[in-house]
Every structure is written in C-alpha cells, then in structure tokens.
Amino acid sequence: MIFLIMQLNTREYLSKALKQAEKALSLGNYPFGAILVDENRRVVSSGSNENFSLGDISAHAEIQCLRKVNIKLLLKENYEHFSVL
C-alpha cells in the first residue's frame, strides 16, 4: 500500500514540475520545470527555466528552484528533486 501512495505522490510532483515547464514556455523560454521535495514529501520550492526572459544563461529550472531555498535549510535537510523537459 505504501508503494502505491508514493507512486501517486510522484505523479503529483511531476505534474507540479510540468506546470512550471508550461510557465517557462508561456514566457518564451524552453519548457523546463523543477520542484524540490523534502524528506516529509512537502514541496519546498519550484522553478521554471527563465534563460531568455531574464537574459541569464544560468537561470535553468533547477537553479531557479535552488535559488529560492535558504542555503542553511538546504544543507540541513534531505531532498528529492523532480524535473521535466
């Protein structure tokens, strides 16, 4: 039963990352999205590709996601990362 719950959560997480990818595309960027999930399965951050809209070649979805997280929190916790292209 736990496996099924985790499987559903993974789909939900990928759906959230997909929404971030759609956001990137709507802003004229390549459709990449990412979310960061903590050990309690909570979404702590999300990001979308913003290379073109920000004029920043480092503004990948994963980087934008990490930029939103407090670095002390990031070093202290365990996270899972979900990305979609």
Summary of the structure (lengths in Angstrom):
residues: 85
radius of gyration: 13.3
end to end distance: 29.7
largest distance: 46.2
contacts: 253
relative contact order: 0.22
helix: 49%
strand: 21%
